[in-house]
Amino acid sequence: MLTKQQTAPDFSLLNANKREITLADLNGEKNVVLYFYPRDDTPGCTLEAKQFTDLADEFAALDTVVIGISKDSCKSHQSFIDKYDLKVELLADIDGALCERYGVWQEKVKKDVKKMGIVRSTFIIGKQGVLVDVEYGVTADGHAQKVLTKIKNL
């Protein structure tokens, strides 16, 4: 698993519009909130995305871009964005390679059944590409506000 002060693993993934987004393009310009979530249009993931959307202008005012990542397709992401008028960038990690690199693809237990899945996690990456905050196993409700507070304190 990743820790604070490590260089954030770079990525190059497609967004809902099938445009390539890379961390390297943001380095030196923006702070990045990278949040991994299990699946589009599920209760917790919807709540989290809507709360980040509600705070989008505040994040932008702090030179911060919010990016959500799941293994859903670009088409699924676009439907999710359209359905809830989301104002966050969603990237498709279909093969799960970035989930592996960030250590969020883990064994989960639900109703005594073990299976692999994305553990809801958030990484704050400073403008120079270094992890300034790492949090695995977050709770969706209220998380966006907590992250905004951390960004304000950078």
Number of C-alpha atoms within 10 A of each C-alpha: 9 18 15 15 14 14 15 21 15 14 16 16 18 18 22 20 13 14 12 12 17 13 17 14 12 18 17 11 15 20 26 24 23 20 22 28 27 19 20 22 17 11 10 17 21 20 17 20 30 20 19 25 20 16 16 19 14 15 23 13 9 14 14 23 20 23 20 21 28 24 23 20 19 21 14 17 26 19 15 20 21 11 10 13 13 20 19 18 20 31 26 23 21 16 11 17 13 22 21 13 15 20 15 24 19 13 11 13 11 7 5 7 7 10 10 11 18 22 19 22 21 25 23 25 29 24 17 15 23 20 22 20 20 18 14 17 11 15 13 18 16 13 17 26 14 10 18 18 12 13 22 10 7 11
